[in-house]
Amino acid sequence: MFADPLSPNVFGDMSQCGPAELPGMDAERLRAATAAPADRPCELLDARELPPPEPLQRTLEWTADANGAVLVQVNDRAPQHLYPRLTERGFEYDTAETDDGVVTAVWEE
Protein backbone atom coordinates (compact mmCIF):
# COMPACT_ATOMS: atom_id res chain seq x y z
CA MET A 1 0.00 0.00 0.00
CA PHE A 2 2.90 2.38 0.74
CA ALA A 3 6.04 2.84 -1.34
CA ASP A 4 8.41 2.85 1.63
CA PRO A 5 7.00 0.73 4.49
CA LEU A 6 9.11 2.50 7.11
CA SER A 7 8.26 6.07 6.17
CA PRO A 8 5.76 7.93 8.35
CA ASN A 9 2.44 8.88 6.79
CA VAL A 10 -0.96 10.12 7.93
CA PHE A 11 -1.29 7.06 10.12
CA GLY A 12 1.95 7.63 12.04
CA ASP A 13 4.70 5.03 12.04
CA MET A 14 3.17 2.30 9.90
CA SER A 15 4.69 -0.52 8.00
CA GLN A 16 3.77 -3.72 6.26
CA CYS A 17 3.77 -6.79 8.46
CA GLY A 18 6.84 -8.87 7.84
CA PRO A 19 10.03 -9.94 9.52
CA ALA A 20 11.37 -6.45 10.30
CA GLU A 21 9.17 -3.40 10.65
CA LEU A 22 9.48 -0.83 13.36
CA PRO A 23 12.62 -1.02 15.47
CA GLY A 24 12.21 -3.56 18.24
CA MET A 25 8.81 -4.84 17.08
CA ASP A 26 7.95 -8.05 15.27
CA ALA A 27 4.57 -7.46 13.62
CA GLU A 28 3.89 -11.15 12.99
CA ARG A 29 4.42 -11.91 16.69
CA LEU A 30 2.14 -9.01 17.60
CA ARG A 31 -0.56 -10.13 15.17
CA ALA A 32 -0.26 -13.71 16.47
CA ALA A 33 -1.08 -12.44 19.99
CA THR A 34 -4.58 -11.64 18.68
CA ALA A 35 -7.31 -13.53 16.86
CA ALA A 36 -6.63 -11.60 13.63
CA PRO A 37 -6.52 -13.59 10.39
CA ALA A 38 -2.94 -14.54 9.53
CA ASP A 39 -3.61 -15.02 5.81
CA ARG A 40 -4.08 -11.33 4.99
CA PRO A 41 -1.65 -8.48 4.44
CA CYS A 42 -1.30 -6.27 7.47
CA GLU A 43 -0.11 -2.85 8.46
CA LEU A 44 1.45 -1.83 11.74
CA LEU A 45 0.56 1.40 13.57
CA ASP A 46 2.77 2.33 16.51
CA ALA A 47 0.45 4.63 18.48
CA ARG A 48 2.34 4.48 21.78
CA GLU A 49 3.66 8.04 21.45
CA LEU A 50 0.52 9.55 19.91
CA PRO A 51 -1.69 11.68 22.18
CA PRO A 52 -5.44 11.03 22.29
CA PRO A 53 -7.43 11.13 20.07
CA GLU A 54 -4.83 10.52 17.31
CA PRO A 55 -4.74 6.69 17.60
CA LEU A 56 -8.54 6.63 17.29
CA GLN A 57 -8.57 9.05 14.36
CA ARG A 58 -5.78 7.32 12.46
CA THR A 59 -7.34 3.91 12.91
CA LEU A 60 -10.73 5.16 11.71
CA GLU A 61 -9.03 6.80 8.69
CA TRP A 62 -7.41 3.44 7.94
CA THR A 63 -10.84 1.71 7.93
CA ALA A 64 -11.94 3.86 4.99
CA ASP A 65 -9.45 2.04 2.74
CA ALA A 66 -8.63 -1.23 4.52
CA ASN A 67 -8.74 -3.30 1.30
CA GLY A 68 -8.95 -6.60 3.17
CA ALA A 69 -5.83 -5.92 5.25
CA VAL A 70 -5.36 -6.22 9.00
CA LEU A 71 -4.26 -3.23 11.06
CA VAL A 72 -2.05 -4.08 14.03
CA GLN A 73 -2.10 -1.11 16.40
CA VAL A 74 0.33 -0.96 19.33
CA ASN A 75 -0.68 1.43 22.09
CA ASP A 76 -0.02 2.01 25.77
CA ARG A 77 -3.66 1.27 26.66
CA ALA A 78 -6.72 -0.51 25.29
CA PRO A 79 -8.56 1.74 22.82
CA GLN A 80 -11.95 1.57 24.58
CA HIS A 81 -13.45 4.46 22.59
CA LEU A 82 -12.45 2.79 19.32
CA TYR A 83 -14.35 -0.46 19.81
CA PRO A 84 -17.94 0.81 19.30
CA ARG A 85 -16.87 2.79 16.23
CA LEU A 86 -15.25 -0.28 14.68
CA THR A 87 -18.41 -2.28 15.33
CA GLU A 88 -20.51 0.46 13.67
CA ARG A 89 -18.30 0.22 10.57
CA GLY A 90 -18.50 -3.57 10.38
CA PHE A 91 -14.95 -4.31 11.54
CA GLU A 92 -13.78 -7.07 13.85
CA TYR A 93 -11.09 -6.48 16.45
CA ASP A 94 -9.16 -8.25 19.16
CA THR A 95 -6.90 -6.78 21.84
CA ALA A 96 -4.06 -8.46 23.73
CA GLU A 97 -1.42 -7.22 26.16
CA THR A 98 2.18 -7.92 25.11
CA ASP A 99 5.63 -6.86 26.24
CA ASP A 100 5.54 -4.16 23.52
CA GLY A 101 2.23 -2.69 24.71
CA VAL A 102 -1.46 -3.24 24.14
CA VAL A 103 -1.96 -4.72 20.68
CA THR A 104 -5.28 -4.30 18.89
CA ALA A 105 -5.78 -6.00 15.56
CA VAL A 106 -8.55 -4.66 13.30
CA TRP A 107 -9.94 -6.38 10.23
CA GLU A 108 -13.05 -6.55 8.08
CA GLU A 109 -14.93 -9.83 7.86
OpenMM code with the backbone's topology and positions (N, CA, C; nanometers):
from openmm import Vec3, app, unit

residues = "MET PHE ALA ASP PRO LEU SER PRO ASN VAL PHE GLY ASP MET SER GLN CYS GLY PRO ALA GLU LEU PRO GLY MET ASP ALA GLU ARG LEU ARG ALA ALA THR ALA ALA PRO ALA ASP ARG PRO CYS GLU LEU LEU ASP ALA ARG GLU LEU PRO PRO PRO GLU PRO LEU GLN ARG THR LEU GLU TRP THR ALA ASP ALA ASN GLY ALA VAL LEU VAL GLN VAL ASN ASP ARG ALA PRO GLN HIS LEU TYR PRO ARG LEU THR GLU ARG GLY PHE GLU TYR ASP THR ALA GLU THR ASP ASP GLY VAL VAL THR ALA VAL TRP GLU GLU".split()
positions = [
    Vec3(0.0816, -0.1187, 0.0000),
    Vec3(0.0000, 0.0000, 0.0000),
    Vec3(0.0866, 0.1259, 0.0000),
    Vec3(0.2022, 0.1236, 0.0666),
    Vec3(0.2903, 0.2385, 0.0742),
    Vec3(0.4216, 0.2058, 0.0047),
    Vec3(0.4794, 0.3064, -0.0608),
    Vec3(0.6035, 0.2842, -0.1343),
    Vec3(0.7178, 0.2441, -0.0420),
    Vec3(0.7352, 0.3156, 0.0672),
    Vec3(0.8412, 0.2848, 0.1625),
    Vec3(0.7753, 0.2464, 0.2940),
    Vec3(0.7746, 0.1171, 0.3314),
    Vec3(0.7001, 0.0729, 0.4486),
    Vec3(0.7484, 0.1308, 0.5802),
    Vec3(0.8644, 0.1934, 0.5849),
    Vec3(0.9106, 0.2503, 0.7109),
    Vec3(0.8913, 0.4011, 0.7188),
    Vec3(0.8417, 0.4618, 0.6123),
    Vec3(0.8256, 0.6072, 0.6166),
    Vec3(0.6958, 0.6439, 0.6869),
    Vec3(0.6969, 0.7494, 0.7689),
    Vec3(0.5758, 0.7935, 0.8354),
    Vec3(0.4760, 0.8462, 0.7330),
    Vec3(0.3487, 0.8354, 0.7644),
    Vec3(0.2438, 0.8878, 0.6786),
    Vec3(0.1319, 0.9381, 0.7681),
    Vec3(0.0135, 0.9576, 0.7124),
    Vec3(-0.0956, 1.0119, 0.7928),
    Vec3(-0.1327, 0.9220, 0.9102),
    Vec3(-0.0951, 0.7971, 0.9042),
    Vec3(-0.1287, 0.7056, 1.0118),
    Vec3(-0.0228, 0.7016, 1.1208),
    Vec3(0.0863, 0.7704, 1.1062),
    Vec3(0.1946, 0.7628, 1.2039),
    Vec3(0.2990, 0.6664, 1.1533),
    Vec3(0.3684, 0.6001, 1.2427),
    Vec3(0.4697, 0.5031, 1.2036),
    Vec3(0.4002, 0.3737, 1.1668),
    Vec3(0.3833, 0.3509, 1.0374),
    Vec3(0.3169, 0.2298, 0.9903),
    Vec3(0.4098, 0.1556, 0.8980),
    Vec3(0.3923, 0.0269, 0.8943),
    Vec3(0.4691, -0.0520, 0.7999),
    Vec3(0.3923, -0.1773, 0.7673),
    Vec3(0.4363, -0.2445, 0.6636),
    Vec3(0.3767, -0.3717, 0.6264),
    Vec3(0.4225, -0.4770, 0.7261),
    Vec3(0.3369, -0.5706, 0.7566),
    Vec3(0.3772, -0.6786, 0.8456),
    Vec3(0.4764, -0.7672, 0.7723),
    Vec3(0.5780, -0.8050, 0.8402),
    Vec3(0.6836, -0.8872, 0.7838),
    Vec3(0.7888, -0.9085, 0.8895),
    Vec3(0.9031, -0.9607, 0.8528),
    Vec3(1.0031, -0.9942, 0.9525),
    Vec3(1.0643, -0.8756, 1.0257),
    Vec3(1.0756, -0.7597, 0.9620),
    Vec3(1.1366, -0.6453, 1.0303),
    Vec3(1.0600, -0.5195, 0.9940),
    Vec3(0.9934, -0.4608, 1.0908),
    Vec3(0.9166, -0.3405, 1.0649),
    Vec3(0.9719, -0.2257, 1.1462),
    Vec3(0.9039, -0.1916, 1.2508),
    Vec3(0.9475, -0.0829, 1.3363),
    Vec3(1.0544, -0.1360, 1.4301),
    Vec3(1.1532, -0.0550, 1.4609),
    Vec3(1.2620, -0.1016, 1.5467),
    Vec3(1.2103, -0.1656, 1.6753),
    Vec3(1.2569, -0.2871, 1.7006),
    Vec3(1.2214, -0.3561, 1.8238),
    Vec3(1.0870, -0.4257, 1.8231),
    Vec3(1.0124, -0.4203, 1.7121),
    Vec3(0.8813, -0.4842, 1.7082),
    Vec3(0.8732, -0.5850, 1.5955),
    Vec3(0.8184, -0.6996, 1.6240),
    Vec3(0.7952, -0.8050, 1.5271),
    Vec3(0.6447, -0.8109, 1.5033),
    Vec3(0.6005, -0.7579, 1.3902),
    Vec3(0.4574, -0.7461, 1.3619),
    Vec3(0.3875, -0.8813, 1.3585),
    Vec3(0.4534, -0.9835, 1.3041),
    Vec3(0.3889, -1.1150, 1.2990),
    Vec3(0.3659, -1.1701, 1.4399),
    Vec3(0.4597, -1.1480, 1.5301),
    Vec3(0.4415, -1.1912, 1.6687),
    Vec3(0.3279, -1.1127, 1.7332),
    Vec3(0.3217, -0.9829, 1.7045),
    Vec3(0.2140, -0.9007, 1.7601),
    Vec3(0.0785, -0.9447, 1.7067),
    Vec3(0.0711, -0.9681, 1.5751),
    Vec3(-0.0556, -1.0131, 1.5169),
    Vec3(-0.0944, -1.1482, 1.5752),
    Vec3(0.0024, -1.2367, 1.5946),
    Vec3(-0.0259, -1.3706, 1.6474),
    Vec3(-0.0789, -1.3665, 1.7908),
    Vec3(-0.0562, -1.2576, 1.8627),
    Vec3(-0.1082, -1.2440, 1.9989),
    Vec3(-0.2580, -1.2201, 1.9983),
    Vec3(-0.3157, -1.1920, 1.8812),
    Vec3(-0.4584, -1.1644, 1.8685),
    Vec3(-0.5251, -1.2726, 1.7837),
    Vec3(-0.6542, -1.2594, 1.7675),
    Vec3(-0.7309, -1.3528, 1.6857),
    Vec3(-0.7410, -1.3075, 1.5402),
    Vec3(-0.6580, -1.2118, 1.4993),
    Vec3(-0.6635, -1.1599, 1.3626),
    Vec3(-0.6260, -1.2668, 1.2612),
    Vec3(-0.6879, -1.2631, 1.1436),
    Vec3(-0.6518, -1.3594, 1.0394),
    Vec3(-0.5048, -1.3441, 1.0005),
    Vec3(-0.4364, -1.4559, 0.9870),
    Vec3(-0.2935, -1.4542, 0.9526),
    Vec3(-0.2703, -1.4618, 0.8029),
    Vec3(-0.3760, -1.4825, 0.7250),
    Vec3(-0.3610, -1.5019, 0.5810),
    Vec3(-0.3844, -1.3741, 0.5007),
    Vec3(-0.3840, -1.2601, 0.5669),
    Vec3(-0.4077, -1.1327, 0.4986),
    Vec3(-0.2871, -1.0413, 0.5154),
    Vec3(-0.2700, -0.9477, 0.4227),
    Vec3(-0.1651, -0.8481, 0.4445),
    Vec3(-0.2001, -0.7654, 0.5677),
    Vec3(-0.0994, -0.7109, 0.6312),
    Vec3(-0.1297, -0.6270, 0.7469),
    Vec3(-0.0393, -0.5064, 0.7506),
    Vec3(-0.0839, -0.4093, 0.8270),
    Vec3(-0.0110, -0.2853, 0.8465),
    Vec3(0.0033, -0.2632, 0.9955),
    Vec3(0.1137, -0.2039, 1.0332),
    Vec3(0.1454, -0.1828, 1.1740),
    Vec3(0.1384, -0.0343, 1.2054),
    Vec3(0.0648, 0.0019, 1.3091),
    Vec3(0.0558, 0.1397, 1.3565),
    Vec3(0.1093, 0.1451, 1.4987),
    Vec3(0.2215, 0.2143, 1.5169),
    Vec3(0.2769, 0.2332, 1.6505),
    Vec3(0.2163, 0.3618, 1.7060),
    Vec3(0.1176, 0.3477, 1.7930),
    Vec3(0.0449, 0.4627, 1.8477),
    Vec3(0.0867, 0.4943, 1.9907),
    Vec3(0.1933, 0.4302, 2.0386),
    Vec3(0.2340, 0.4476, 2.1783),
    Vec3(0.2706, 0.5913, 2.2124),
    Vec3(0.3232, 0.6662, 2.1187),
    Vec3(0.3660, 0.8040, 2.1445),
    Vec3(0.2626, 0.9077, 2.1006),
    Vec3(0.1521, 0.8619, 2.0407),
    Vec3(0.0516, 0.9550, 1.9909),
    Vec3(-0.0447, 0.9953, 2.1022),
    Vec3(-0.0734, 1.1247, 2.1164),
    Vec3(-0.1686, 1.1676, 2.2183),
    Vec3(-0.3120, 1.1405, 2.1721),
    Vec3(-0.4031, 1.1177, 2.2671),
    Vec3(-0.5436, 1.1033, 2.2294),
    Vec3(-0.5920, 1.2331, 2.1645),
    Vec3(-0.6742, 1.2287, 2.0658),
    Vec3(-0.7425, 1.1132, 2.0065),
    Vec3(-0.6758, 1.0617, 1.8786),
    Vec3(-0.5479, 1.0908, 1.8566),
    Vec3(-0.4835, 1.0521, 1.7311),
    Vec3(-0.4888, 0.9021, 1.6996),
    Vec3(-0.4633, 0.8115, 1.7956),
    Vec3(-0.4740, 0.6692, 1.7601),
    Vec3(-0.6134, 0.6331, 1.7087),
    Vec3(-0.7156, 0.6869, 1.7721),
    Vec3(-0.8537, 0.6633, 1.7293),
    Vec3(-0.8751, 0.7185, 1.5892),
    Vec3(-0.8364, 0.8416, 1.5662),
    Vec3(-0.8573, 0.9051, 1.4362),
    Vec3(-0.7823, 0.8324, 1.3255),
    Vec3(-0.6586, 0.7971, 1.3500),
    Vec3(-0.5783, 0.7322, 1.2460),
    Vec3(-0.6305, 0.5923, 1.2138),
    Vec3(-0.6770, 0.5232, 1.3156),
    Vec3(-0.7341, 0.3907, 1.2914),
    Vec3(-0.8628, 0.4018, 1.2120),
    Vec3(-0.9481, 0.4977, 1.2455),
    Vec3(-1.0726, 0.5162, 1.1710),
    Vec3(-1.0443, 0.5608, 1.0273),
    Vec3(-0.9425, 0.6429, 1.0056),
    Vec3(-0.9033, 0.6797, 0.8692),
    Vec3(-0.8605, 0.5555, 0.7920),
    Vec3(-0.7874, 0.4668, 0.8586),
    Vec3(-0.7413, 0.3436, 0.7944),
    Vec3(-0.8603, 0.2593, 0.7491),
    Vec3(-0.9686, 0.2551, 0.8275),
    Vec3(-1.0837, 0.1706, 0.7934),
    Vec3(-1.1495, 0.2135, 0.6625),
    Vec3(-1.1336, 0.3388, 0.6234),
    Vec3(-1.1944, 0.3865, 0.4994),
    Vec3(-1.1343, 0.3191, 0.3761),
    Vec3(-1.0125, 0.2665, 0.3880),
    Vec3(-0.9455, 0.2042, 0.2736),
    Vec3(-0.8679, 0.0803, 0.3178),
    Vec3(-0.9307, -0.0055, 0.3964),
    Vec3(-0.8627, -0.1228, 0.4521),
    Vec3(-0.8250, -0.2256, 0.3459),
    Vec3(-0.9032, -0.2380, 0.2404),
    Vec3(-0.8743, -0.3297, 0.1296),
    Vec3(-0.8435, -0.4718, 0.1734),
    Vec3(-0.9143, -0.5219, 0.2738),
    Vec3(-0.8954, -0.6598, 0.3175),
    Vec3(-0.7750, -0.6830, 0.4060),
    Vec3(-0.7022, -0.5783, 0.4407),
    Vec3(-0.5828, -0.5923, 0.5246),
    Vec3(-0.6211, -0.5950, 0.6726),
    Vec3(-0.5228, -0.6248, 0.7550),
    Vec3(-0.5356, -0.6221, 0.9005),
    Vec3(-0.4497, -0.5074, 0.9506),
    Vec3(-0.5049, -0.4268, 1.0406),
    Vec3(-0.4261, -0.3227, 1.1058),
    Vec3(-0.3851, -0.3746, 1.2427),
    Vec3(-0.2564, -0.3689, 1.2719),
    Vec3(-0.2050, -0.4075, 1.4029),
    Vec3(-0.1604, -0.2783, 1.4710),
    Vec3(-0.2385, -0.2350, 1.5682),
    Vec3(-0.2102, -0.1109, 1.6402),
    Vec3(-0.1453, -0.1442, 1.7740),
    Vec3(-0.0335, -0.0797, 1.8037),
    Vec3(0.0326, -0.0958, 1.9327),
    Vec3(0.0144, 0.0347, 2.0083),
    Vec3(-0.0390, 0.0246, 2.1299),
    Vec3(-0.0682, 0.1430, 2.2091),
    Vec3(-0.0260, 0.1170, 2.3532),
    Vec3(-0.0355, 0.2186, 2.4362),
    Vec3(-0.0019, 0.2012, 2.5771),
    Vec3(-0.1248, 0.1681, 2.6610),
    Vec3(-0.2416, 0.1617, 2.5964),
    Vec3(-0.3662, 0.1269, 2.6660),
    Vec3(-0.4659, 0.0706, 2.5650),
    Vec3(-0.5668, 0.0027, 2.6160),
    Vec3(-0.6724, -0.0506, 2.5291),
    Vec3(-0.7543, 0.0656, 2.4735),
    Vec3(-0.7826, 0.0642, 2.3443),
    Vec3(-0.8563, 0.1739, 2.2824),
    Vec3(-1.0078, 0.1610, 2.3019),
    Vec3(-1.0540, 0.1779, 2.4222),
    Vec3(-1.1948, 0.1567, 2.4581),
    Vec3(-1.2922, 0.2381, 2.3718),
    Vec3(-1.2552, 0.3612, 2.3383),
    Vec3(-1.3452, 0.4459, 2.2590),
    Vec3(-1.3492, 0.4041, 2.1122),
    Vec3(-1.2511, 0.3265, 2.0697),
    Vec3(-1.2449, 0.2794, 1.9321),
    Vec3(-1.3414, 0.1636, 1.9064),
    Vec3(-1.3579, 0.0762, 2.0023),
    Vec3(-1.4351, -0.0465, 1.9814),
    Vec3(-1.5757, -0.0237, 1.9260),
    Vec3(-1.6583, 0.0647, 1.9855),
    Vec3(-1.7937, 0.0810, 1.9297),
    Vec3(-1.7922, 0.1387, 1.7881),
    Vec3(-1.6946, 0.2208, 1.7576),
    Vec3(-1.6866, 0.2787, 1.6230),
    Vec3(-1.6470, 0.1740, 1.5198),
    Vec3(-1.5607, 0.0818, 1.5590),
    Vec3(-1.5250, -0.0278, 1.4679),
    Vec3(-1.6467, -0.1157, 1.4418),
    Vec3(-1.7205, -0.1462, 1.5474),
    Vec3(-1.8411, -0.2278, 1.5328),
    Vec3(-1.9410, -0.1602, 1.4391),
    Vec3(-1.9605, -0.0292, 1.4545),
    Vec3(-2.0514, 0.0456, 1.3669),
    Vec3(-2.0101, 0.0361, 1.2207),
    Vec3(-1.8815, 0.0276, 1.1945),
    Vec3(-1.8302, 0.0224, 1.0574),
    Vec3(-1.8174, -0.1203, 1.0037),
    Vec3(-1.8545, -0.2192, 1.0842),
    Vec3(-1.8504, -0.3575, 1.0383),
    Vec3(-1.7147, -0.4241, 1.0492),
    Vec3(-1.6275, -0.3734, 1.1361),
    Vec3(-1.4952, -0.4309, 1.1540),
    Vec3(-1.4903, -0.5183, 1.2779),
    Vec3(-1.4072, -0.6203, 1.2708),
    Vec3(-1.3781, -0.7071, 1.3848),
    Vec3(-1.2509, -0.6556, 1.4501),
    Vec3(-1.2313, -0.6897, 1.5757),
    Vec3(-1.1090, -0.6481, 1.6448),
    Vec3(-1.0816, -0.7444, 1.7592),
    Vec3(-0.9568, -0.7470, 1.7998),
    Vec3(-0.9158, -0.8250, 1.9158),
    Vec3(-0.7966, -0.7536, 1.9784),
    Vec3(-0.7957, -0.7478, 2.1105),
    Vec3(-0.6900, -0.6782, 2.1842),
    Vec3(-0.6188, -0.7750, 2.2769),
    Vec3(-0.4874, -0.7629, 2.2842),
    Vec3(-0.4058, -0.8465, 2.3728),
    Vec3(-0.2938, -0.7610, 2.4314),
    Vec3(-0.2565, -0.7906, 2.5547),
    Vec3(-0.1420, -0.7221, 2.6159),
    Vec3(-0.0160, -0.8015, 2.5854),
    Vec3(0.0892, -0.7302, 2.5415),
    Vec3(0.2177, -0.7923, 2.5111),
    Vec3(0.3270, -0.7119, 2.5801),
    Vec3(0.4496, -0.7597, 2.5684),
    Vec3(0.5634, -0.6858, 2.6239),
    Vec3(0.5835, -0.5515, 2.5542),
    Vec3(0.5375, -0.5404, 2.4285),
    Vec3(0.5537, -0.4161, 2.3519),
    Vec3(0.4452, -0.3138, 2.3824),
    Vec3(0.3354, -0.3564, 2.4422),
    Vec3(0.2229, -0.2689, 2.4710),
    Vec3(0.0930, -0.3422, 2.4479),
    Vec3(-0.0142, -0.2672, 2.4397),
    Vec3(-0.1456, -0.3238, 2.4145),
    Vec3(-0.1637, -0.3294, 2.2624),
    Vec3(-0.1848, -0.4497, 2.2118),
    Vec3(-0.1963, -0.4722, 2.0678),
    Vec3(-0.3438, -0.4931, 2.0337),
    Vec3(-0.3928, -0.4130, 1.9391),
    Vec3(-0.5284, -0.4299, 1.8890),
    Vec3(-0.5198, -0.4540, 1.7405),
    Vec3(-0.5714, -0.5671, 1.6978),
    Vec3(-0.5777, -0.5997, 1.5561),
    Vec3(-0.7178, -0.5665, 1.5079),
    Vec3(-0.7266, -0.5078, 1.3894),
    Vec3(-0.8547, -0.4660, 1.3301),
    Vec3(-0.8628, -0.5233, 1.1894),
    Vec3(-0.9761, -0.5827, 1.1570),
    Vec3(-0.9941, -0.6376, 1.0228),
    Vec3(-1.1409, -0.6399, 0.9881),
    Vec3(-1.1683, -0.6495, 0.8588),
    Vec3(-1.3047, -0.6549, 0.8083),
    Vec3(-1.3371, -0.7991, 0.7737),
    Vec3(-1.4519, -0.8456, 0.8190),
    Vec3(-1.4929, -0.9832, 0.7858),
    Vec3(-1.5419, -0.9928, 0.6449),
] * unit.nanometer
topology = app.Topology()
chain = topology.addChain("A")
for resn in residues:
    res = topology.addResidue(resn, chain)
    for name in ("N", "CA", "C"):
        topology.addAtom(name, app.Element.getBySymbol(name[0]), res)
